Amino acid sequence: MNKSEWDVIDLASGIFAPSRKDVVVGAGEDDCAVVELGNRFMVLTSDSVRESTDFPPQMEEWEKGHMSLAVNLSDIAAMGGEPAYFLYTISMPENFWPEEFFRGMRRLAERYRVDVVGGDTDRCNELCVSGFAIGFSERVLLRRNARVGERVYITDLTGKAQLSLDQLLSGMSREEIAYPEKLYTPEPRVEEGLKLSSLASACTDISDSLAVSLHQIARASGVRIELRSELVDLSPLEEFVRRDRAMELFLYAGGDYELVYTCESCDGMEIGRVVEGKGVFMDGKTVEFRGYRHF
């Protein structure tokens, strides 16, 4: 059976269609589920990471704790939400003791006033962490709200995490790679998401690739997104690779956890426009639906 994670998401969306009136966004529709609570919204998300596929070589234990929380907070940020609570499920090998892991998680949680309120532990042949985060928003940002005529922005240039991983796998030490902080301690864009909640129309975080995220917005909103290469400053990547590789990283690399959003006029790196039609294009050429695949 040659099925992808996107097929699983589509399957879940059909089987678990919401029946309660207070569910605004259900399974598989966006970065988070959304439940209406009076005059505000509760946003809920879960994400998982594991030793063999998500933790790069030379990563310290506290950084694994940081990342396990960061990937969940990034989803909350993409909805324009303020994170509040976090639960973990940790399956760990016998020789793993989670003290430094928990300390790394706590440092990030304290920065964004998140309470880690417990979870579950189990044994496994490798470290696997599943998280569940809850936040709140006065106005949620949804992928389906992009409007024709808006500009497309990102919070920072994508591709830095994959560039650094490529360097690491080529034999460099973590002290030598270009952007170690992007690879080992990605920062969820919580503050930016909160600011955008009153300004942007559509938003999503960039975890699998910019291309995947743009296709998700275009499909959900029923629009076409046109990127313009002259707007994109690739110099932070071109210091280390040729331009064609830099563009490949920018469009198709995963692991950056930036935000991409549409707005009439916002702060950020402008990369294109929302127009009538379907799909995602760069200088008139098709941008593929391609990026990091979990399976």
Backbone as CSV, one residue per row, in Angstrom:
resi,resn,N_x,N_y,N_z,CA_x,CA_y,CA_z,C_x,C_y,C_z
1,MET,0.849,-1.194,0.000,0.000,0.000,0.000,0.887,1.247,0.000
2,ASN,0.843,2.024,-1.074,1.680,3.213,-1.211,0.877,4.457,-0.844
3,LYS,0.677,4.662,0.452,-0.091,5.799,0.945,0.817,6.730,1.735
4,SER,0.509,8.021,1.708,1.303,9.018,2.420,0.559,9.521,3.650
5,GLU,1.252,10.348,4.419,0.611,10.955,5.585,-0.559,11.845,5.181
6,TRP,-0.487,12.427,3.974,-1.576,13.278,3.500,-2.833,12.446,3.229
7,ASP,-2.647,11.221,2.774,-3.792,10.322,2.591,-4.439,9.990,3.926
8,VAL,-3.607,9.816,4.956,-4.130,9.535,6.296,-4.923,10.727,6.823
9,ILE,-4.391,11.932,6.607,-5.082,13.144,7.055,-6.432,13.281,6.371
10,ASP,-6.460,13.055,5.047,-7.730,13.128,4.319,-8.713,12.080,4.822
11,LEU,-8.212,10.887,5.114,-9.064,9.821,5.637,-9.667,10.226,6.976
12,ALA,-8.820,10.735,7.875,-9.304,11.149,9.198,-10.327,12.274,9.089
13,SER,-10.090,13.217,8.172,-11.023,14.333,8.009,-12.417,13.850,7.622
14,GLY,-12.466,12.805,6.819,-13.759,12.274,6.412,-14.445,11.464,7.482
15,ILE,-13.675,10.637,8.174,-14.262,9.758,9.185,-14.664,10.529,10.441
16,PHE,-13.838,11.533,10.821,-14.088,12.262,12.065,-14.671,13.651,11.807
17,ALA,-15.591,13.757,10.881,-16.245,15.040,10.624,-16.937,15.522,11.896
18,PRO,-16.756,16.801,12.278,-17.324,17.304,13.536,-18.844,17.221,13.566
19,SER,-19.374,16.877,14.730,-20.826,16.865,14.923,-21.267,17.934,15.916
20,ARG,-20.352,18.382,16.759,-20.683,19.411,17.739,-20.607,20.791,17.106
21,LYS,-21.536,21.660,17.467,-21.614,22.998,16.883,-20.467,23.901,17.325
22,ASP,-19.849,23.579,18.469,-18.773,24.444,18.942,-17.424,24.129,18.285
23,VAL,-17.348,23.077,17.476,-16.112,22.751,16.762,-16.062,23.562,15.471
24,VAL,-15.129,24.504,15.416,-14.980,25.378,14.254,-14.088,24.722,13.200
25,VAL,-13.022,24.073,13.640,-12.085,23.373,12.757,-11.860,21.984,13.322
26,GLY,-12.068,20.970,12.507,-11.948,19.598,12.966,-10.690,18.914,12.492
27,ALA,-10.696,17.585,12.515,-9.515,16.768,12.223,-8.978,17.031,10.818
28,GLY,-7.682,17.344,10.739,-6.999,17.451,9.466,-7.245,18.703,8.664
29,GLU,-8.039,19.642,9.171,-8.386,20.823,8.381,-7.340,21.931,8.440
30,ASP,-6.560,21.994,9.506,-5.630,23.104,9.677,-4.509,22.662,10.623
31,ASP,-3.681,23.630,11.071,-2.602,23.300,11.995,-3.125,22.803,13.335
32,CYS,-4.258,23.331,13.765,-4.871,22.954,15.037,-6.362,22.725,14.846
33,ALA,-6.939,21.973,15.773,-8.392,21.967,15.891,-8.796,23.241,16.634
34,VAL,-9.999,23.728,16.350,-10.477,24.965,16.976,-11.865,24.734,17.550
35,VAL,-12.012,25.105,18.829,-13.302,24.989,19.510,-13.696,26.377,20.020
36,GLU,-14.939,26.765,19.760,-15.423,28.075,20.200,-15.784,28.019,21.670
37,LEU,-15.262,28.989,22.433,-15.541,29.100,23.868,-16.045,30.509,24.154
38,GLY,-17.342,30.725,24.026,-17.884,32.056,24.273,-17.356,33.048,23.268
39,ASN,-16.607,34.058,23.758,-16.104,35.100,22.871,-14.644,34.887,22.472
40,ARG,-14.122,33.694,22.696,-12.767,33.374,22.243,-12.712,31.914,21.789
41,PHE,-11.539,31.497,21.328,-11.390,30.166,20.769,-10.293,29.395,21.504
42,MET,-10.514,28.099,21.662,-9.478,27.204,22.159,-8.893,26.458,20.970
43,VAL,-7.557,26.464,20.867,-6.880,25.757,19.784,-6.118,24.580,20.378
44,LEU,-6.221,23.429,19.733,-5.651,22.188,20.245,-4.819,21.526,19.161
45,THR,-3.647,21.023,19.530,-2.792,20.373,18.555,-1.998,19.247,19.196
46,SER,-1.547,18.332,18.388,-0.635,17.285,18.841,0.415,17.074,17.767
47,ASP,1.627,16.782,18.197,2.721,16.533,17.263,3.683,15.564,17.926
48,SER,4.421,14.833,17.120,5.332,13.831,17.671,6.684,13.906,16.985
49,VAL,7.712,13.542,17.739,9.084,13.474,17.227,9.720,12.195,17.753
50,ARG,10.725,11.717,17.022,11.394,10.495,17.462,12.873,10.541,17.120
51,GLU,13.633,9.735,17.844,15.094,9.745,17.759,15.599,9.523,16.336
52,SER,15.076,8.536,15.651,15.656,8.122,14.375,15.318,9.050,13.216
53,THR,14.268,9.844,13.317,13.836,10.659,12.180,13.829,12.161,12.439
54,ASP,13.810,12.591,13.687,13.613,14.016,13.983,14.739,14.664,14.775
55,PHE,15.538,13.884,15.480,16.625,14.444,16.276,17.938,14.299,15.512
56,PRO,18.553,15.411,15.089,19.782,15.328,14.292,20.968,14.831,15.120
57,PRO,22.008,14.340,14.455,23.214,13.902,15.168,23.805,15.026,16.018
58,GLN,24.447,14.650,17.098,25.120,15.554,18.035,24.147,16.428,18.826
59,MET,22.880,16.065,18.852,21.890,16.838,19.594,21.975,16.498,21.080
60,GLU,21.904,17.521,21.926,21.956,17.311,23.366,20.563,16.997,23.909
61,GLU,20.545,16.363,25.105,19.263,15.912,25.646,18.304,17.076,25.905
62,TRP,18.813,18.201,26.387,17.922,19.334,26.675,17.327,19.898,25.385
63,GLU,18.088,19.805,24.277,17.580,20.278,22.998,16.443,19.395,22.479
64,LYS,16.490,18.112,22.803,15.392,17.217,22.421,14.110,17.608,23.158
65,GLY,14.238,17.995,24.406,13.083,18.476,25.158,12.540,19.766,24.578
66,HIS,13.450,20.670,24.228,13.058,21.931,23.602,12.275,21.662,22.319
67,MET,12.827,20.829,21.445,12.185,20.585,20.161,10.829,19.902,20.318
68,SER,10.719,18.986,21.274,9.464,18.259,21.480,8.324,19.209,21.814
69,LEU,8.625,20.274,22.538,7.627,21.289,22.842,7.483,22.288,21.698
70,ALA,8.602,22.687,21.087,8.588,23.736,20.061,7.708,23.383,18.879
71,VAL,7.735,22.119,18.446,6.950,21.754,17.260,5.457,21.878,17.527
72,ASN,5.042,21.689,18.767,3.637,21.874,19.126,3.284,23.347,19.264
73,LEU,4.154,24.126,19.879,3.882,25.559,20.024,3.849,26.256,18.672
74,SER,4.601,25.740,17.700,4.583,26.317,16.368,3.191,26.221,15.742
75,ASP,2.503,25.113,15.979,1.130,24.978,15.475,0.202,26.000,16.115
76,ILE,0.358,26.207,17.430,-0.458,27.203,18.123,-0.181,28.600,17.557
77,ALA,1.102,28.890,17.321,1.485,30.193,16.775,0.848,30.432,15.419
78,ALA,0.772,29.386,14.596,0.208,29.524,13.256,-1.263,29.887,13.270
79,MET,-1.937,29.625,14.378,-3.359,29.962,14.508,-3.562,31.333,15.141
80,GLY,-2.467,32.038,15.432,-2.581,33.312,16.131,-2.934,33.124,17.586
81,GLY,-2.563,31.973,18.143,-2.946,31.636,19.506,-1.852,31.866,20.531
82,GLU,-2.261,31.999,21.771,-1.339,32.082,22.899,-1.325,30.733,23.598
83,PRO,-0.196,30.008,23.572,-0.159,28.676,24.185,-0.297,28.755,25.700
84,ALA,-0.921,27.733,26.275,-1.173,27.755,27.718,-0.771,26.461,28.414
85,TYR,-1.106,25.297,27.838,-0.893,24.015,28.516,-0.265,23.007,27.568
86,PHE,0.522,22.100,28.164,1.183,21.077,27.361,1.232,19.759,28.126
87,LEU,0.920,18.681,27.424,1.031,17.317,27.953,1.950,16.522,27.042
88,TYR,2.725,15.608,27.611,3.647,14.791,26.830,3.365,13.308,27.048
89,THR,3.701,12.522,26.046,3.808,11.074,26.185,5.202,10.696,25.714
90,ILE,5.999,10.133,26.613,7.382,9.793,26.291,7.566,8.279,26.353
91,SER,7.992,7.709,25.239,8.406,6.311,25.205,9.926,6.313,25.076
92,MET,10.601,5.709,26.044,12.054,5.866,26.128,12.768,4.518,26.279
93,PRO,13.995,4.443,25.771,14.794,3.234,25.978,15.251,3.126,27.429
94,GLU,15.695,1.974,27.831,16.051,1.722,29.229,17.195,2.595,29.719
95,ASN,18.120,2.966,28.843,19.288,3.748,29.275,19.052,5.252,29.247
96,PHE,17.800,5.677,29.032,17.503,7.113,28.947,16.872,7.590,30.245
97,TRP,17.434,8.678,30.802,16.867,9.330,31.977,16.499,10.760,31.589
98,PRO,15.246,11.191,31.763,14.762,12.422,31.117,15.011,13.732,31.864
99,GLU,15.918,13.783,32.811,16.082,15.014,33.590,16.468,16.200,32.714
100,GLU,17.537,16.082,31.918,17.949,17.191,31.057,16.911,17.462,29.966
101,PHE,16.271,16.412,29.478,15.185,16.547,28.512,14.084,17.441,29.081
102,PHE,13.659,17.149,30.307,12.612,17.952,30.943,13.074,19.393,31.187
103,ARG,14.337,19.581,31.535,14.837,20.930,31.798,14.814,21.784,30.529
104,GLY,15.163,21.180,29.404,15.096,21.904,28.140,13.674,22.267,27.774
105,MET,12.764,21.351,28.023,11.355,21.619,27.775,10.848,22.734,28.691
106,ARG,11.272,22.707,29.939,10.806,23.723,30.895,11.295,25.122,30.517
107,ARG,12.547,25.234,30.063,13.073,26.558,29.701,12.242,27.194,28.590
108,LEU,11.886,26.408,27.588,11.065,26.948,26.512,9.654,27.250,27.009
109,ALA,9.112,26.379,27.828,7.768,26.593,28.365,7.693,27.874,29.181
110,GLU,8.703,28.138,29.996,8.710,29.351,30.812,8.765,30.606,29.954
111,ARG,9.466,30.521,28.822,9.582,31.688,27.947,8.226,32.117,27.411
112,TYR,7.337,31.169,27.202,6.028,31.495,26.642,4.892,31.259,27.639
113,ARG,5.233,31.194,28.901,4.255,31.063,29.987,3.316,29.866,29.768
114,VAL,3.916,28.751,29.396,3.189,27.504,29.190,3.390,26.606,30.397
115,ASP,2.320,26.046,30.913,2.410,25.065,31.989,2.458,23.657,31.408
116,VAL,3.546,22.939,31.699,3.618,21.519,31.348,2.918,20.767,32.474
117,VAL,1.754,20.222,32.178,0.869,19.718,33.233,0.859,18.197,33.353
118,GLY,1.881,17.550,32.782,2.015,16.106,32.978,1.958,15.333,31.692
119,GLY,1.703,14.028,31.823,1.642,13.182,30.643,1.777,11.718,31.012
120,ASP,2.435,10.961,30.136,2.567,9.523,30.320,3.963,9.099,29.884
121,THR,4.463,8.006,30.451,5.765,7.460,30.080,5.642,5.975,29.806
122,ASP,6.537,5.500,28.937,6.516,4.090,28.562,7.904,3.717,28.064
123,ARG,8.109,2.422,27.776,9.365,1.933,27.237,9.259,1.740,25.733
124,CYS,10.396,1.987,25.043,10.456,1.793,23.605,11.922,1.578,23.239
125,ASN,12.182,1.074,22.038,13.573,0.844,21.649,14.286,2.116,21.196
126,GLU,13.550,3.222,21.051,14.149,4.525,20.800,13.279,5.595,21.448
127,LEU,13.846,6.773,21.616,13.098,7.871,22.234,12.032,8.382,21.274
128,CYS,10.774,8.334,21.709,9.644,8.840,20.938,8.818,9.743,21.854
129,VAL,8.492,10.929,21.376,7.757,11.894,22.187,6.546,12.400,21.412
130,SER,5.379,12.265,21.997,4.163,12.848,21.439,3.673,13.932,22.384
131,GLY,3.353,15.078,21.831,2.898,16.196,22.652,1.483,16.607,22.310
132,PHE,0.832,17.212,23.282,-0.516,17.754,23.098,-0.545,19.129,23.736
133,ALA,-0.833,20.152,22.937,-0.808,21.534,23.419,-2.167,22.197,23.243
134,ILE,-2.485,23.084,24.182,-3.727,23.858,24.154,-3.373,25.337,24.267
135,GLY,-4.024,26.144,23.453,-3.860,27.586,23.533,-5.182,28.285,23.312
136,PHE,-5.142,29.618,23.342,-6.372,30.402,23.198,-6.125,31.575,22.261
137,SER,-7.168,31.945,21.531,-7.050,33.047,20.580,-8.351,33.830,20.525
138,GLU,-8.206,35.146,20.376,-9.381,35.984,20.181,-9.871,35.912,18.733
139,ARG,-8.937,35.695,17.812,-9.268,35.584,16.386,-8.313,34.576,15.761
140,VAL,-8.815,33.442,15.338,-7.942,32.399,14.802,-7.585,32.677,13.348
141,LEU,-6.362,32.344,13.004,-5.889,32.436,11.630,-6.062,31.073,10.972
142,LEU,-6.756,31.030,9.847,-7.048,29.774,9.173,-6.465,29.776,7.764
143,ARG,-6.064,28.609,7.304,-5.532,28.487,5.947,-6.558,28.899,4.891
144,ARG,-7.817,28.751,5.184,-8.864,28.935,4.179,-9.254,30.392,3.941
145,ASN,-8.590,31.336,4.594,-9.041,32.736,4.531,-8.187,33.643,3.655
146,ALA,-7.289,33.096,2.841,-6.495,33.944,1.945,-7.402,34.595,0.902
147,ARG,-7.118,35.853,0.588,-7.965,36.618,-0.326,-7.163,37.114,-1.515
148,VAL,-7.804,37.094,-2.673,-7.177,37.599,-3.896,-6.762,39.052,-3.691
149,GLY,-5.548,39.379,-4.091,-5.019,40.727,-3.953,-4.068,40.894,-2.786
150,GLU,-4.063,39.934,-1.860,-3.162,40.031,-0.711,-1.732,39.652,-1.095
151,ARG,-0.817,40.081,-0.263,0.588,39.701,-0.420,0.883,38.486,0.449
152,VAL,1.932,37.756,0.075,2.348,36.576,0.819,3.672,36.872,1.506
153,TYR,3.742,36.546,2.795,4.928,36.837,3.602,5.386,35.575,4.339
154,ILE,6.679,35.579,4.715,7.206,34.591,5.655,7.982,35.337,6.734
155,THR,8.096,34.711,7.915,8.777,35.363,9.031,10.291,35.338,8.894
156,ASP,10.831,34.391,8.126,12.276,34.351,7.879,12.529,33.417,6.701
157,LEU,13.702,33.524,6.121,14.067,32.690,4.988,14.076,31.212,5.383
158,THR,13.425,30.391,4.597,13.406,28.951,4.847,14.601,28.271,4.172
159,GLY,14.920,27.068,4.655,16.020,26.287,4.104,17.241,26.213,4.988
160,LYS,17.280,27.038,6.039,18.469,27.079,6.892,18.654,25.801,7.706
161,ALA,17.553,25.212,8.168,17.668,23.990,8.968,18.206,22.833,8.122
162,GLN,17.652,22.661,6.911,18.111,21.561,6.049,19.546,21.789,5.581
163,LEU,19.900,23.023,5.266,21.285,23.334,4.907,22.228,22.892,6.020
164,SER,21.868,23.220,7.250,22.714,22.866,8.390,22.783,21.363,8.583
165,LEU,21.650,20.676,8.377,21.648,19.217,8.490,22.518,18.596,7.404
166,ASP,22.430,19.105,6.181,23.277,18.601,5.098,24.751,18.746,5.452
167,GLN,25.109,19.891,6.011,26.501,20.109,6.402,26.921,19.129,7.490
168,LEU,26.031,18.906,8.451,26.319,17.986,9.544,26.549,16.573,9.010
169,LEU,25.694,16.151,8.102,25.798,14.799,7.547,26.997,14.649,6.608
170,SER,27.547,15.779,6.149,28.738,15.720,5.293,30.011,15.552,6.106
171,GLY,29.898,15.631,7.430,31.062,15.420,8.284,31.443,16.603,9.149
172,MET,30.758,17.732,9.019,31.047,18.879,9.872,30.591,18.615,11.304
173,SER,31.206,19.300,12.244,30.734,19.267,13.624,29.631,20.302,13.790
174,ARG,28.897,20.224,14.880,27.811,21.177,15.092,28.337,22.594,15.267
175,GLU,29.612,22.744,15.658,30.192,24.076,15.806,30.527,24.707,14.448
176,GLU,30.579,23.889,13.390,30.977,24.383,12.080,29.801,24.685,11.148
177,ILE,28.624,24.144,11.431,27.504,24.291,10.500,26.960,25.719,10.512
178,ALA,26.225,26.056,9.467,25.826,27.451,9.231,24.864,27.997,10.274
179,TYR,23.790,27.251,10.550,22.733,27.770,11.420,22.328,26.709,12.456
180,PRO,23.186,26.457,13.434,22.894,25.397,14.411,21.620,25.637,15.209
181,GLU,21.300,26.898,15.481,20.100,27.194,16.263,18.834,26.810,15.505
182,LYS,18.864,26.905,14.172,17.703,26.517,13.365,17.499,25.009,13.381
183,LEU,18.582,24.276,13.511,18.523,22.816,13.475,18.234,22.224,14.848
184,TYR,18.884,22.745,15.876,18.812,22.127,17.202,17.752,22.740,18.119
185,THR,17.540,24.029,18.002,16.570,24.689,18.902,15.662,25.621,18.100
186,PRO,14.853,25.103,17.208,13.946,25.966,16.436,13.026,26.747,17.365
187,GLU,12.832,28.006,17.028,12.029,28.890,17.881,10.621,29.016,17.318
188,PRO,9.612,28.585,18.051,8.237,28.777,17.580,7.911,30.257,17.523
189,ARG,7.234,30.685,16.459,6.976,32.108,16.239,5.698,32.556,16.961
190,VAL,5.689,32.370,18.260,4.495,32.673,19.053,4.197,34.165,19.068
191,GLU,5.195,34.985,19.323,4.967,36.431,19.396,4.512,36.979,18.053
192,GLU,5.125,36.497,16.973,4.720,36.936,15.645,3.283,36.511,15.346
193,GLY,2.927,35.283,15.722,1.567,34.806,15.498,0.531,35.638,16.224
194,LEU,0.850,36.035,17.441,-0.076,36.863,18.206,-0.276,38.222,17.544
195,LYS,0.789,38.810,17.023,0.660,40.085,16.319,-0.155,39.923,15.042
196,LEU,0.079,38.819,14.341,-0.607,38.590,13.070,-2.086,38.284,13.250
197,SER,-2.475,37.856,14.442,-3.869,37.459,14.658,-4.851,38.588,14.373
198,SER,-4.392,39.827,14.467,-5.277,40.964,14.181,-4.999,41.593,12.822
199,LEU,-4.042,41.022,12.066,-3.634,41.639,10.803,-3.770,40.725,9.594
200,ALA,-3.343,39.474,9.740,-3.289,38.548,8.609,-4.641,37.906,8.350
201,SER,-4.792,37.353,7.158,-6.013,36.628,6.803,-5.817,35.130,6.962
202,ALA,-4.797,34.581,6.298,-4.499,33.153,6.357,-3.078,32.956,6.867
203,CYS,-2.844,31.824,7.508,-1.513,31.559,8.062,-1.350,30.064,8.281
204,THR,-0.121,29.591,8.174,0.220,28.227,8.584,1.703,28.200,8.913
205,ASP,2.144,27.219,9.663,3.569,27.130,9.947,4.244,26.264,8.891
206,ILE,5.552,26.428,8.777,6.329,25.741,7.742,7.160,24.664,8.424
207,SER,6.648,23.450,8.432,7.395,22.352,9.037,7.892,21.369,7.992
208,ASP,7.070,21.030,7.006,7.462,20.057,5.983,8.141,20.717,4.789
209,SER,7.751,21.922,4.440,8.411,22.767,3.435,7.525,23.969,3.177
210,LEU,8.122,25.019,2.645,7.346,26.192,2.236,6.365,25.809,1.134
211,ALA,6.796,24.976,0.199,5.925,24.567,-0.901,4.678,23.867,-0.382
212,VAL,4.849,22.925,0.537,3.703,22.213,1.105,2.757,23.195,1.786
213,SER,3.307,24.105,2.581,2.471,25.063,3.313,1.704,25.980,2.376
214,LEU,2.352,26.437,1.315,1.667,27.304,0.347,0.553,26.556,-0.379
215,HIS,0.807,25.314,-0.738,-0.239,24.509,-1.379,-1.425,24.312,-0.433
216,GLN,-1.150,24.142,0.853,-2.244,23.973,1.820,-3.114,25.225,1.883
217,ILE,-2.489,26.399,1.882,-3.251,27.654,1.888,-4.017,27.822,0.584
218,ALA,-3.338,27.596,-0.546,-3.985,27.777,-1.850,-5.185,26.843,-2.007
219,ARG,-5.018,25.598,-1.612,-6.106,24.623,-1.742,-7.264,24.971,-0.821
220,ALA,-6.964,25.281,0.440,-8.029,25.579,1.404,-8.784,26.850,1.038
221,SER,-8.093,27.830,0.457,-8.701,29.127,0.140,-9.259,29.200,-1.278
222,GLY,-8.940,28.221,-2.109,-9.411,28.258,-3.489,-8.780,29.376,-4.292
223,VAL,-7.457,29.575,-4.107,-6.755,30.657,-4.797,-5.471,30.120,-5.419
224,ARG,-4.837,30.995,-6.165,-3.508,30.710,-6.731,-2.498,31.617,-6.039
225,ILE,-1.348,31.058,-5.708,-0.268,31.840,-5.104,0.882,31.929,-6.093
226,GLU,1.277,33.156,-6.398,2.372,33.399,-7.327,3.554,33.996,-6.575
227,LEU,4.662,33.272,-6.565,5.895,33.735,-5.943,6.767,34.425,-6.989
228,ARG,7.567,35.384,-6.519,8.466,36.111,-7.417,9.878,36.008,-6.870
229,SER,10.770,35.424,-7.668,12.129,35.153,-7.206,12.892,36.431,-6.871
230,GLU,12.563,37.552,-7.563,13.307,38.786,-7.291,13.012,39.360,-5.907
231,LEU,11.934,38.900,-5.270,11.613,39.349,-3.915,12.386,38.581,-2.839
232,VAL,12.957,37.440,-3.220,13.541,36.531,-2.233,15.051,36.726,-2.153
233,ASP,15.512,37.123,-0.983,16.951,37.280,-0.741,17.518,35.934,-0.280
234,LEU,18.183,35.246,-1.191,18.747,33.934,-0.885,20.184,33.992,-0.377
235,SER,20.711,35.200,-0.163,22.129,35.329,0.176,22.542,34.556,1.430
236,PRO,21.687,34.439,2.481,22.117,33.641,3.636,22.364,32.167,3.300
237,LEU,21.713,31.667,2.240,21.952,30.296,1.782,23.068,30.242,0.754
238,GLU,23.138,31.283,-0.097,24.139,31.299,-1.163,25.559,31.501,-0.651
239,GLU,25.709,31.847,0.613,27.048,31.862,1.205,27.651,30.468,1.234
240,PHE,26.787,29.435,1.159,27.246,28.065,1.348,26.955,27.138,0.170
241,VAL,25.971,27.479,-0.662,25.609,26.627,-1.792,25.311,27.483,-3.014
242,ARG,25.268,26.851,-4.185,24.932,27.560,-5.407,23.477,27.997,-5.388
243,ARG,23.134,28.944,-6.287,21.789,29.527,-6.262,20.697,28.494,-6.527
244,ASP,20.928,27.567,-7.437,19.888,26.582,-7.714,19.610,25.711,-6.503
245,ARG,20.660,25.358,-5.765,20.470,24.580,-4.535,19.819,25.443,-3.459
246,ALA,20.186,26.711,-3.384,19.573,27.619,-2.414,18.072,27.744,-2.662
247,MET,17.658,27.844,-3.929,16.229,27.931,-4.240,15.513,26.625,-3.901
248,GLU,16.162,25.507,-4.155,15.593,24.210,-3.787,15.363,24.126,-2.280
249,LEU,16.331,24.568,-1.495,16.197,24.567,-0.042,15.068,25.508,0.393
250,PHE,15.026,26.684,-0.189,14.006,27.670,0.152,12.605,27.113,-0.053
251,LEU,12.373,26.426,-1.157,11.037,25.945,-1.489,10.685,24.613,-0.842
252,TYR,11.630,23.691,-0.783,11.267,22.304,-0.503,11.877,21.712,0.771
253,ALA,12.721,22.450,1.479,13.325,21.913,2.710,12.341,22.003,3.876
254,GLY,12.476,21.093,4.811,11.622,21.088,5.997,12.374,21.496,7.250
255,GLY,11.621,21.591,8.346,12.227,21.797,9.655,12.497,23.225,10.058
256,ASP,11.917,24.210,9.359,12.223,25.612,9.688,11.305,26.200,10.757
257,TYR,10.045,25.800,10.782,9.067,26.284,11.767,8.905,27.802,11.742
258,GLU,8.967,28.360,10.529,8.593,29.747,10.316,7.089,29.801,10.041
259,LEU,6.544,31.002,9.919,5.152,31.186,9.530,5.091,31.748,8.118
260,VAL,4.121,31.287,7.341,3.807,31.894,6.054,2.371,32.386,6.135
261,TYR,2.120,33.623,5.667,0.814,34.230,5.880,0.478,35.191,4.753
262,THR,-0.807,35.478,4.631,-1.273,36.428,3.620,-1.884,37.634,4.311
263,CYS,-1.675,38.805,3.707,-2.092,40.053,4.340,-2.030,41.156,3.284
264,GLU,-2.824,42.204,3.464,-2.732,43.341,2.539,-1.389,44.036,2.677
265,SER,-0.964,44.259,3.913,0.335,44.868,4.162,0.760,44.540,5.583
266,CYS,1.813,43.742,5.731,2.289,43.298,7.048,3.809,43.370,7.092
267,ASP,4.354,43.291,8.285,5.790,43.117,8.438,6.156,41.693,8.037
268,GLY,7.381,41.503,7.612,7.847,40.181,7.225,8.529,40.236,5.873
269,MET,8.950,39.081,5.380,9.610,38.970,4.085,8.553,38.688,3.020
270,GLU,8.288,39.670,2.164,7.305,39.464,1.105,7.895,38.563,0.027
271,ILE,7.098,37.566,-0.413,7.600,36.621,-1.412,6.659,36.463,-2.603
272,GLY,5.443,37.029,-2.540,4.537,36.850,-3.660,3.169,37.442,-3.413
273,ARG,2.198,36.989,-4.231,0.835,37.515,-4.190,-0.188,36.402,-4.266
274,VAL,-1.397,36.721,-3.814,-2.544,35.833,-3.964,-3.360,36.337,-5.145
275,VAL,-3.627,35.459,-6.106,-4.381,35.844,-7.302,-5.480,34.810,-7.554
276,GLU,-6.298,35.067,-8.522,-7.346,34.117,-8.878,-6.741,32.888,-9.563
277,GLY,-7.339,31.740,-9.290,-6.864,30.509,-9.904,-6.595,29.428,-8.889
278,LYS,-5.724,28.489,-9.242,-5.388,27.376,-8.365,-3.892,27.100,-8.427
279,GLY,-3.369,26.518,-7.365,-1.987,26.073,-7.362,-1.005,27.099,-6.848
280,VAL,0.286,26.730,-6.936,1.380,27.583,-6.483,2.421,27.648,-7.587
281,PHE,2.901,28.870,-7.878,3.825,29.075,-8.988,4.950,30.021,-8.565
282,MET,6.118,29.826,-9.175,7.253,30.723,-8.999,7.655,31.234,-10.372
283,ASP,7.535,32.546,-10.588,7.859,33.157,-11.883,7.141,32.434,-13.022
284,GLY,5.898,32.035,-12.777,5.097,31.392,-13.805,5.284,29.892,-13.921
285,LYS,6.242,29.308,-13.201,6.486,27.870,-13.251,5.889,27.191,-12.016
286,THR,5.380,25.992,-12.204,4.716,25.268,-11.127,5.670,24.959,-9.979
287,VAL,5.224,25.239,-8.762,5.917,24.790,-7.550,5.253,23.489,-7.118
288,GLU,6.039,22.429,-7.024,5.488,21.115,-6.702,5.008,21.041,-5.252
289,PHE,4.054,20.142,-5.021,3.678,19.800,-3.654,4.689,18.776,-3.172
290,ARG,5.753,19.283,-2.548,6.876,18.416,-2.184,7.592,18.975,-0.971
291,GLY,8.059,18.090,-0.109,8.805,18.496,1.076,9.166,17.283,1.904
292,TYR,9.390,17.511,3.179,9.736,16.412,4.081,8.532,15.478,4.226
293,ARG,8.791,14.172,4.141,7.736,13.166,4.294,8.033,12.312,5.517
294,HIS,7.038,12.176,6.384,7.191,11.316,7.561,7.132,9.848,7.172
295,PHE,6.391,9.534,6.122,6.366,8.192,5.548,5.769,8.259,4.143
